[in-house]
């Protein structure tokens, strides 16, 4: 086996190793959050209508990304165990076939997306000039779908191999490019005309193109795991079946959040566009705030997978315990800081009082669920590696559709926005605890299974 393909995560001090793996990914995660916050910041300077339009697009953009993220997570879960077992033939075929699957998915997304912009967003509650702005943005964004899909899968493959530095760097560079291009294309500069919300979409597609080219180049030239030799149609279908077995439930997991966000956005639209805009700002700030938890989650899958593949079960148990402690500790600290500085942070993006008040209310309620949200994310990742994707789907379904949305409807009737945002806190708190016990039971069953 080539040196760069060895199982890198099966030796070393576990707490230190998880921190070293997570830190580079934090840079990347923050980069992606800055990527989104940049659009929010500059479009907020154009006006509340443009900001509300971007907020309406958020759930749909997340749905497309969630579908691909699920495929990437399925690929990573399979690859990490192959790497731990030193099975490089299956590593190469799985990596190559997952990228081919991504190409097919992105092509379908373009066709469906472009033909459903106005009816879909009208259903979500957008109308008038806001709907026009949405069409301006999404008609460009959909054409760049392939540039979103390929790096998401490619980075999952690179992380599965134990390298978190390169994916983090790729994500950071993409964010930097977006920061440079956004103001130029949105407001115009020199011979470049002001393109408004269309400029934000063009900047996004261009920045994502850089990540796509870079990730594929690394997989092909450095890792040398993209190959079409001995890759028959039968092998292709077999690989897709394994990926989709984990990938489809994971896609449903990932989609549940934006679908839930879409339902909540529709609910909030009755309070007016300023409240929708404030909610959009708050959710972007939330992505920044939970960057550590997301980064930690992204490395837990490869860590658990490689150690399961090498049958190092004590390292798996210790890694899971350490990961949960990190997630809870960071969540508490971030919640305290955000509560203190909520108002000045919210005011950065838009000065409209109702936008700021909505953002502050969300932050001060929902931030205290971040620790439990981190545990939930880690648990679903570990369940995927344990080949229990439907268990992972179940707990996310419970969180979103059995608790959050019904409680939000109830809370809205009796406590307005406070009731809606309080419902999200309750759902994460309850399901985070449930996930903690569920993943441990399934891990113990996996260890006791003779074939494991």
C-alpha positions as CSV (number, residue, x, y, z in Angstrom):
1,X,0.0,0.0,0.0
2,X,1.3,3.5,-0.8
3,X,2.4,5.5,2.2
4,X,-0.2,8.2,1.7
5,X,-3.0,5.6,1.7
6,X,-2.2,4.1,5.0
7,X,-4.8,4.1,7.8
8,X,-3.6,7.3,9.5
9,X,-6.1,7.5,12.3
10,X,-5.5,4.2,14.1
11,X,-2.6,5.3,16.2
12,X,-1.8,8.2,18.4
13,X,-3.3,10.1,21.4
14,X,-7.0,10.3,20.8
15,X,-7.9,13.7,22.3
16,X,-4.9,15.3,20.7
17,X,-5.5,13.6,17.4
18,X,-9.1,14.7,17.2
19,X,-8.1,18.3,17.9
20,X,-5.4,18.2,15.2
21,X,-7.9,16.8,12.7
22,X,-10.6,19.3,13.7
23,X,-8.6,22.5,13.7
24,X,-7.9,22.6,9.9
25,X,-11.6,21.7,9.3
26,X,-12.6,24.7,11.5
27,X,-10.8,26.9,9.0
28,X,-12.7,25.4,6.2
29,X,-16.0,25.4,8.0
30,X,-15.6,29.0,9.0
31,X,-14.6,29.7,5.4
32,X,-17.9,28.3,4.1
33,X,-19.8,30.2,6.8
34,X,-18.0,33.4,5.8
35,X,-18.8,32.4,2.2
36,X,-22.6,32.6,3.1
37,X,-22.3,35.5,5.4
38,X,-20.5,37.5,2.7
39,X,-23.6,37.2,0.4
40,X,-25.8,38.1,3.4
41,X,-23.7,41.1,4.3
42,X,-23.4,42.7,0.9
43,X,-27.0,41.9,-0.2
44,X,-28.2,43.4,3.0
45,X,-26.6,46.7,1.9
46,X,-28.8,46.6,-1.2
47,X,-32.0,46.4,0.9
48,X,-34.4,44.2,2.9
49,X,-36.1,42.8,-0.2
50,X,-32.8,41.4,-1.6
51,X,-31.9,40.0,1.9
52,X,-35.3,38.4,2.2
53,X,-34.9,36.9,-1.3
54,X,-31.6,35.3,-0.2
55,X,-33.3,34.0,2.9
56,X,-36.0,32.3,0.8
57,X,-33.4,30.6,-1.3
58,X,-31.6,29.2,1.7
59,X,-33.8,26.1,2.3
60,X,-33.7,25.1,-1.4
61,X,-30.0,25.6,-1.7
62,X,-29.6,23.4,1.4
63,X,-31.8,20.7,-0.1
64,X,-29.6,20.3,-3.1
65,X,-26.5,20.4,-1.0
66,X,-28.0,18.0,1.5
67,X,-28.7,15.4,-1.2
68,X,-25.0,15.5,-2.3
69,X,-23.8,15.7,1.3
70,X,-25.6,12.5,2.0
71,X,-23.9,10.8,-0.9
72,X,-20.5,12.1,0.3
73,X,-21.1,10.9,3.8
74,X,-22.1,7.4,2.5
75,X,-18.9,7.4,0.4
76,X,-16.8,8.5,3.4
77,X,-18.3,5.9,5.7
78,X,-17.5,3.1,3.3
79,X,-14.1,4.3,2.3
80,X,-12.8,4.8,5.9
81,X,-13.4,1.2,6.7
82,X,-11.8,0.0,3.5
83,X,-8.8,2.2,4.3
84,X,-8.7,0.7,7.9
85,X,-8.7,-2.8,6.3
86,X,-6.0,-1.8,3.7
87,X,-8.3,-2.7,0.8
88,X,-7.1,-0.1,-1.8
89,X,-8.9,-1.7,-4.8
90,X,-12.3,-1.0,-3.2
91,X,-11.1,2.5,-2.1
92,X,-10.3,3.5,-5.8
93,X,-13.5,2.1,-7.2
94,X,-15.7,3.6,-4.5
95,X,-14.1,7.0,-4.9
96,X,-14.4,7.0,-8.7
97,X,-17.9,5.8,-8.8
98,X,-19.1,8.2,-6.1
99,X,-17.9,11.1,-8.3
100,X,-19.8,9.7,-11.3
101,X,-22.9,9.5,-9.2
102,X,-22.4,13.1,-8.3
103,X,-22.3,14.1,-11.9
104,X,-25.6,12.4,-12.6
105,X,-27.3,14.0,-9.6
106,X,-26.1,17.5,-10.5
107,X,-27.4,17.2,-14.0
108,X,-30.9,16.2,-12.8
109,X,-30.8,19.1,-10.2
110,X,-30.2,21.6,-13.0
111,X,-33.1,20.4,-15.1
112,X,-35.6,20.2,-12.3
113,X,-34.4,23.4,-10.6
114,X,-34.6,25.7,-13.6
115,X,-38.2,24.6,-14.4
116,X,-39.6,25.0,-10.9
117,X,-38.2,28.4,-9.6
118,X,-41.3,30.5,-9.5
119,X,-43.9,27.9,-8.5
120,X,-41.6,26.5,-5.8
121,X,-40.8,29.8,-4.1
122,X,-44.3,31.0,-4.5
123,X,-45.3,28.0,-2.4
124,X,-42.8,29.0,0.2
125,X,-44.5,32.4,0.5
126,X,-42.4,34.6,-1.8
127,X,-44.2,37.1,-4.0
128,X,-43.8,40.4,-5.9
129,X,-40.3,41.9,-6.3
130,X,-38.9,39.3,-3.8
131,X,-39.9,36.5,-6.1
132,X,-38.2,38.4,-9.1
133,X,-35.0,38.7,-7.1
134,X,-35.1,34.9,-6.2
135,X,-35.5,34.1,-9.9
136,X,-32.5,36.3,-10.8
137,X,-30.4,34.5,-8.2
138,X,-31.4,30.9,-8.7
139,X,-31.5,30.9,-12.5
140,X,-27.7,31.4,-12.3
141,X,-27.1,29.3,-9.2
142,X,-28.6,26.2,-10.7
143,X,-26.3,26.2,-13.6
144,X,-23.4,26.0,-11.2
145,X,-24.8,23.0,-9.4
146,X,-22.1,20.6,-10.7
147,X,-19.5,22.9,-9.1
148,X,-21.2,22.5,-5.8
149,X,-21.6,18.8,-6.1
150,X,-18.2,17.6,-7.1
151,X,-16.1,19.3,-4.3
152,X,-18.6,18.2,-1.6
153,X,-18.1,14.6,-2.6
154,X,-14.4,15.1,-3.3
155,X,-13.6,16.6,0.0
156,X,-15.4,13.8,1.8
157,X,-13.2,11.3,0.1
158,X,-10.0,13.3,1.0
159,X,-11.2,13.4,4.7
160,X,-11.9,9.7,4.7
161,X,-8.3,9.2,4.0
162,X,-7.3,11.1,7.1
163,X,-6.4,14.4,5.5
164,X,-8.4,17.3,6.9
165,X,-5.9,20.1,6.0
166,X,-6.5,20.0,2.2
167,X,-10.3,20.1,2.4
168,X,-10.1,22.9,5.0
169,X,-7.7,24.8,2.7
170,X,-9.9,24.3,-0.3
171,X,-13.0,25.6,1.5
172,X,-11.0,28.6,2.8
173,X,-9.7,29.6,-0.6
174,X,-13.3,29.4,-2.0
175,X,-14.5,31.7,0.7
176,X,-11.7,34.2,0.0
177,X,-12.5,34.3,-3.7
178,X,-16.2,34.9,-2.9
179,X,-15.3,37.7,-0.6
180,X,-13.3,39.4,-3.3
181,X,-15.8,38.9,-6.1
182,X,-19.1,39.7,-4.2
183,X,-18.7,43.5,-3.8
184,X,-17.2,43.8,-7.3
185,X,-20.1,42.0,-9.0
186,X,-22.9,43.1,-6.8
187,X,-22.0,46.9,-6.7
188,X,-19.9,47.1,-9.8
189,X,-16.3,48.3,-10.2
190,X,-14.7,50.1,-13.1
191,X,-15.9,48.6,-16.4
192,X,-17.8,45.8,-14.5
193,X,-21.5,46.8,-14.1
194,X,-23.5,46.5,-10.9
195,X,-25.3,43.2,-11.2
196,X,-27.0,43.2,-7.8
197,X,-28.3,39.8,-6.6
198,X,-27.2,38.2,-9.9
199,X,-23.6,39.2,-9.1
200,X,-23.8,37.3,-5.8
201,X,-24.9,34.2,-7.7
202,X,-22.1,34.5,-10.3
203,X,-19.5,35.0,-7.5
204,X,-20.7,31.9,-5.8
205,X,-20.6,29.7,-9.0
206,X,-17.1,31.0,-9.8
207,X,-15.7,30.4,-6.3
208,X,-17.2,26.9,-6.2
209,X,-15.6,26.1,-9.6
210,X,-12.2,26.6,-8.0
211,X,-13.0,24.0,-5.3
212,X,-14.3,21.5,-7.8
213,X,-11.1,21.7,-10.0
214,X,-8.8,21.6,-7.0
215,X,-10.4,18.6,-5.2
216,X,-10.6,16.5,-8.4
217,X,-7.0,17.3,-9.2
218,X,-5.8,16.2,-5.8
219,X,-7.7,12.9,-6.0
220,X,-6.4,12.2,-9.5
221,X,-2.8,13.4,-9.3
222,X,-1.8,13.2,-5.6
223,X,-3.9,10.4,-4.2
224,X,-4.2,8.5,-7.6
225,X,-7.5,7.0,-6.6
226,X,-9.6,8.1,-9.6
227,X,-9.4,5.2,-12.0
228,X,-11.6,3.6,-14.6
229,X,-9.5,0.4,-15.0
230,X,-11.3,-2.8,-14.1
231,X,-14.4,-0.7,-13.3
232,X,-17.1,-2.7,-15.0
233,X,-20.8,-1.8,-15.1
234,X,-21.4,-4.5,-12.6
235,X,-18.8,-3.0,-10.2
236,X,-20.3,0.5,-10.8
237,X,-23.8,-0.6,-9.9
238,X,-22.5,-2.6,-6.8
239,X,-20.6,0.5,-5.6
240,X,-23.6,2.8,-6.1
241,X,-25.8,0.3,-4.2
242,X,-23.4,0.5,-1.2
243,X,-23.1,4.2,-1.4
244,X,-26.8,4.8,-1.8
245,X,-27.7,2.4,1.1
246,X,-26.1,4.9,3.4
247,X,-26.3,7.9,1.1
248,X,-30.1,8.0,0.6
249,X,-31.0,7.9,4.3
250,X,-28.3,10.5,4.9
251,X,-29.6,12.7,2.2
252,X,-33.0,12.5,3.8
253,X,-31.3,13.4,7.1
254,X,-29.6,16.4,5.5
255,X,-32.8,17.4,3.6
256,X,-34.9,17.3,6.8
257,X,-33.2,20.4,8.1
258,X,-33.8,22.6,5.1
259,X,-37.3,21.2,4.5
260,X,-38.0,22.0,8.1
261,X,-36.4,25.5,7.6
262,X,-38.6,25.9,4.5
263,X,-41.7,25.1,6.6
264,X,-40.6,27.5,9.3
265,X,-39.8,30.2,6.7
266,X,-43.4,29.8,5.4
267,X,-44.6,30.1,9.0
268,X,-42.5,33.2,9.6
269,X,-43.6,34.8,6.3
270,X,-46.9,35.7,7.9
271,X,-45.0,38.0,10.3
272,X,-43.6,39.9,7.3
273,X,-40.4,40.1,5.2
274,X,-38.3,41.7,7.9
275,X,-38.8,38.7,10.2
276,X,-37.9,36.3,7.4
277,X,-34.8,38.4,6.7
278,X,-33.9,38.3,10.5
279,X,-34.4,34.6,10.6
280,X,-32.1,34.2,7.5
281,X,-29.4,36.3,9.2
282,X,-29.7,34.3,12.4
283,X,-29.3,30.9,10.7
284,X,-26.2,32.2,8.9
285,X,-24.7,33.3,12.3
286,X,-25.7,29.9,13.7
287,X,-23.6,28.1,11.0
288,X,-20.6,30.2,12.0
289,X,-21.2,29.5,15.7
290,X,-21.3,25.7,15.3
291,X,-18.3,25.6,13.0
292,X,-16.3,23.6,15.6
293,X,-19.1,21.1,16.1
294,X,-19.5,20.7,12.3
295,X,-15.7,20.4,11.9
296,X,-15.5,17.8,14.6
297,X,-18.4,15.8,13.1
298,X,-16.6,15.7,9.7
299,X,-13.6,14.1,11.3
300,X,-15.4,11.7,13.6
301,X,-16.6,9.6,10.6
302,X,-13.1,8.8,9.2
303,X,-11.7,8.3,12.7
304,X,-14.5,5.9,13.7
305,X,-14.4,4.1,10.3
306,X,-10.7,3.6,10.1
307,X,-10.6,2.2,13.7
308,X,-13.6,0.0,13.1
309,X,-11.9,-1.3,9.9
310,X,-8.8,-2.1,12.0
311,X,-10.9,-3.6,14.8
312,X,-9.6,-1.1,17.4
313,X,-12.8,-0.9,19.4
314,X,-11.4,0.7,22.5
315,X,-10.2,3.6,20.4
316,X,-13.7,3.9,18.9
317,X,-15.3,4.1,22.3
318,X,-12.8,6.7,23.6
319,X,-13.0,8.8,20.5
320,X,-16.8,8.9,20.7
321,X,-16.6,10.0,24.4
322,X,-14.1,12.7,23.7
323,X,-16.0,14.0,20.7
324,X,-19.2,14.4,22.7
325,X,-17.3,16.3,25.5
326,X,-15.7,18.6,23.0
327,X,-19.1,19.3,21.3
328,X,-20.9,20.1,24.6
329,X,-18.1,22.2,26.0
330,X,-17.7,24.3,22.9
331,X,-21.5,24.7,22.6
332,X,-21.9,26.1,26.1
333,X,-19.0,28.6,25.7
334,X,-20.3,29.8,22.3
335,X,-23.9,30.2,23.6
336,X,-22.7,32.4,26.4
337,X,-20.7,34.6,24.1
338,X,-23.5,34.9,21.6
339,X,-26.0,35.9,24.2
340,X,-23.8,38.7,25.4
341,X,-23.0,40.1,22.0
342,X,-26.2,39.2,20.1
343,X,-27.3,42.8,19.4
344,X,-24.1,44.2,17.9
345,X,-23.5,41.0,15.9
346,X,-27.0,41.2,14.4
347,X,-26.6,44.9,13.6
348,X,-23.7,44.2,11.4
349,X,-25.9,42.7,8.7
350,X,-28.9,45.0,8.6
351,X,-30.0,48.0,10.7
352,X,-33.8,47.6,10.4
353,X,-35.0,47.2,14.0
354,X,-37.3,44.3,13.3
355,X,-34.6,42.4,11.5
356,X,-32.2,42.9,14.4
357,X,-34.8,42.0,17.0
358,X,-35.6,38.7,15.2
359,X,-32.0,37.8,14.9
360,X,-31.2,38.6,18.6
361,X,-34.3,36.6,19.8
362,X,-33.3,33.5,17.8
363,X,-29.6,33.7,19.0
364,X,-30.5,34.0,22.7
365,X,-32.9,31.1,22.6
366,X,-31.4,28.6,20.1
367,X,-27.7,29.0,21.0
368,X,-28.1,27.1,24.2
369,X,-29.0,24.0,22.2
370,X,-25.7,24.0,20.3
371,X,-24.0,21.4,22.5
372,X,-26.9,19.0,22.1
373,X,-27.0,19.7,18.4
374,X,-23.3,18.8,18.3
375,X,-24.0,15.5,20.0
376,X,-26.8,14.8,17.6
377,X,-24.5,15.4,14.6
378,X,-21.8,13.2,15.9
379,X,-24.2,10.4,16.7
380,X,-25.7,10.4,13.2
381,X,-22.2,10.2,11.7
382,X,-21.2,7.3,13.9
383,X,-24.5,5.5,13.1
384,X,-23.7,5.8,9.4
385,X,-20.3,4.2,9.9
386,X,-21.9,1.5,11.9
387,X,-24.0,0.8,8.8
388,X,-27.2,2.0,10.6
389,X,-28.3,4.9,8.3
390,X,-32.0,4.3,9.0
391,X,-31.4,4.8,12.7
392,X,-29.7,8.0,12.0
393,X,-32.6,9.1,9.8
394,X,-35.1,8.2,12.5
395,X,-33.6,10.5,15.1
396,X,-33.4,13.4,12.7
397,X,-37.0,12.8,11.6
398,X,-38.1,12.8,15.3
399,X,-36.2,16.1,15.9
400,X,-37.6,17.9,12.8
401,X,-41.0,16.6,12.1
402,X,-42.2,15.0,15.4
403,X,-41.0,17.7,17.7
404,X,-39.7,21.0,16.1
405,X,-42.5,21.7,13.5
406,X,-45.5,20.7,15.7
407,X,-44.1,22.5,18.7
408,X,-43.3,25.6,16.5
409,X,-46.9,25.7,15.3
410,X,-48.2,25.4,18.9
411,X,-45.6,27.9,20.2
412,X,-46.4,30.4,17.4
413,X,-50.1,30.5,18.5
414,X,-49.3,31.2,22.2
415,X,-45.9,32.9,22.2
416,X,-45.2,34.2,18.7
417,X,-41.6,34.1,17.6
418,X,-40.5,33.1,21.0
419,X,-42.6,30.0,20.8
420,X,-41.2,29.1,17.3
421,X,-37.6,29.5,18.3
422,X,-38.1,27.8,21.7
423,X,-39.5,24.8,19.9
424,X,-36.1,24.4,18.1
425,X,-34.3,24.5,21.4
426,X,-36.5,21.8,22.9
427,X,-36.2,19.5,19.9
428,X,-32.4,19.6,19.9
429,X,-32.2,19.1,23.7
430,X,-34.5,16.1,23.7
431,X,-33.1,14.3,20.6
432,X,-29.5,15.0,21.5
433,X,-30.0,13.0,24.7
434,X,-31.8,10.2,22.7
435,X,-29.0,10.1,20.2
436,X,-26.4,9.7,22.9
437,X,-27.9,6.5,24.2
438,X,-28.9,5.1,20.8
439,X,-25.4,5.3,19.3
440,X,-23.9,3.5,22.3
441,X,-26.3,0.7,22.1
442,X,-25.6,0.2,18.4
443,X,-21.9,0.4,18.8
444,X,-22.0,-2.3,21.5
445,X,-24.0,-4.5,19.2
446,X,-21.6,-4.0,16.3
447,X,-18.6,-4.9,18.5
448,X,-20.4,-8.1,19.7
449,X,-21.2,-9.2,16.1
450,X,-18.8,-11.9,15.0
451,X,-18.4,-10.5,11.5
452,X,-17.3,-7.1,12.8
